Amino acid sequence: MSLVPRLVRGALAGAAGTLAMDLVWYRRQQRDGSEQSFLEWELGGSPGSYDEAGPPAQVARTLAGALGIELPESSAGAATNVVHWATGMGYAAVIQAVIGRRRNLAASGLATGVGAFANSYAVLGALGIYQPIWEYDADTLRDDLTAHLVFGAATAVAYRVLARGR
C-alpha cells in the first residue's frame, strides 16, 4: 500500500487515540471532583488569554509568532483544540504509516504511546513550554505516561481495524 493511504489511516487512528487519551484525562478530572460534561471539558472552556490556556495553545502562539502572525487572545481556546488534535493525528499518521503494519499490535501501541510521551517532553521542553522532564515529580510523569500509553494502544488498534477494512 502506498504512503498516502497509510498516512490518512494513521491520522484517523490518531483521532481515535486522541479521543481515548482525552477520555482518560476527563475521567481523572471527574474523579477529582469536576462536574463538567465531557464536551465542556473537551472544548476547554474559554480561556481569556494564551497565558491562561494549556500547552497546545502555547505551541500555537509560538509557531504563529515564528511566522510573524499575532493571534488574538480570544483564539486561545480554539488554538488549544486545533493543536491538540492535530498533534495526536499527525504524530499517529507518521508513526503508524511507518510501523503500523510491520509490528505486532502491542509493539505498535507501545512505540506510539512512549514515542508521543517522549516527543512531547522533548519538543515542549525545547520550546520552553514544559520544564525539563527531570524536574517533574513521579506522579505527574506516571499520569502523563499512562495517558499516552492509552493513546498509543487505541491508535494501534484503530489503525489495525482501518487496515482490515481496506
N, C-alpha and C positions, 0 to 999 in steps of 0.2 A: 504494500500500500504506500502511496506517495506521502510526502511530508505534510502537505496542506490538510488532507483529511485527518491525519493523526493530530495535528495541532488543534483543529476545530474540536475533535473528540476530546482532547486533553482539556481545552478551555471549558467545554460543557461539564466534564468531570470535575474540573476545578470549582465550578459553580456549586455542584453538589457537595464537594468537600468544604467549601467556604460556609455553606449553609449548615453543615453538620458541626463545624467548629463554632459557629455563632450560637447554635443551639446549646452547646456545652457551656459557653460563656454566659448565655442567658439563664440557663438552669442554675448556674453558680450564683448569679445575681439574685435570682428568686430565693435561693437558699439563704442568702444574706439579708433578705427582707424586702427586696424590690417588689413593688406591686405593678410595675409597668407591664403592658401587654407586650408580646413578642414584637409586634410591628412597631410600637413606640420605641422599644429598646433598639431594634434593628436600625431604625432610621436615625437613632442617636439624638433625638430631640432637636433643638435649635440652638446650638452654641452661639453666643453673641459675637464671638470673635475666634480667630485662629488660636489665640493663646488659651482659650477655654476648651478647644477641641483636642481630640486624641492624635496619636502619631500619624495616621493616614492623612489627616488634614495638614499636619506639619510637612509631610512629604510633598503634598500638592503645592503648598506655599513655597517650599524650597525649589521645586522644579520650575514652577511658574516664574519665580524670581530669577532663576538662572537663564530663563528665556526672555527676560525683560518684561514680564507680564505681572501686573499688580492685581491680585484677586481681591474683590470686595469682601469685607468681613462677613457679610451676610451669606457668603457662599461656603462657609466653613462646614456646615452640616452636609451639604451635597458633596463637597470635596472629600469628606471623610468616607462616605459610602462609595463614591466612584473609585477612589484609590484602593480602598479595602478590597472591593470585589475585583477590580482589575488586577490587583496583585495576586490574589488567590487564583484567578482564572489564568493569568499569564504565566505564573510560576508552574502551575499544573500542566498547562499546554506544552511547555518546553520539556519538563521532566517526563511526563507521560509519553510524549512523542518519541523521546529517546529511549526510555527504559520500560514503558508500559507493556510492550509485547514481549520483551526479552527476559523478564524476570518473573519469578513466581509472585503471586498476589501479595504475600506477606513482605517480601523484599521490596516490592514496588511501593507499597504503602509506607513501610519504614523509611525508605530512602526519601520519599516525598515529604513525609512529616518532619523527619530530622533535618532534611535539607532546608525546608522552609523556615524552621525554627532557627537554625544556624545563620541562614541568609538574612533573616530579619535582624538579628543582633549585629551582624557584620555591617549591613547596609545602614541601618538606623543609627548604629554607633558611629560609623564614619561620617554621617550627616550631622551628628551632634544632637539627634533627637532622642536617642537612648544613651544611657551611661554604658561604659564598657561592661561586658557580661559579668565579669568577676565582681562587680560592685552590687549585684542584685543578690538578695537573700535566696536561700534554697527553696522556700515555699513559692516565691514568685516564679522562679525558674521551673519548678515542678509543674505548677499550674499552666504555665505557658507551653511547656514541652508536651504535656498530656493533651492540651487542646490542639496543638499542631499534629500530634500523632493521630488524633481523630480526623483532622483534615486529611492527612496522608492516607489513612485507611479508607475513608469514604471516597476520596478521589480515585484511588486504585480500583476499588470495587465498581464505581460508576464507569470508569474507563473500560474495564473488562465487560461490563454489561453493554455499553455502547458498541464496543468492538464486536461483540457477538451478534449484534443486530444489523450489522452492515450487509 
